[in-house]
Amino acid sequence: MSDFLRPFLRFVPVSGLATLIDFGTSYWVLQSLGFSYALATVTGNIIGGVAGFILSRNWVFKESKSQNQSYQFIKYGLVSVGNSLMNTSGVWILSKMITLDYLIIRTLVGTFVFVVYSYGLNRWFVFNTKNHEKISIQNNN
């Protein structure tokens, strides 16, 4: 299996599980603990994001475990914020352009952002294992 396809096929269920954890946590703290909608959503996002990070680091991109975990987590958080902003703005823009059910628009935008943005940045920015050489100009005289 290719170096692109194997992690992608692992990333799909990990992202699905992280989303289920996100939604499940949100629902649970809303119903059981009486959190507000906003606080429940933020709590779910954080718990789901942490689960997604741990699973991605240890199973999807397991070769990246030699890298600094804190630095990876910060980069993962930045990608997650961008993911949320792209999903939110994409749904808003597309719903202004075409008349479709919200869930269809949400699915179209979410799928696009997942494939184009989320997987790519997680693979090549957050969990990149390649050591990039510094380029310097040397005077060989």
Secondary structure as UniProt FT lines:
FT   TURN            3..4
FT   HELIX           5..31
FT   HELIX           37..55
FT   HELIX           56..60
FT   HELIX           62..66
FT   HELIX           69..97
FT   HELIX           102..112
FT   HELIX           113..118
FT   HELIX           119..121
FT   HELIX           122..126
//
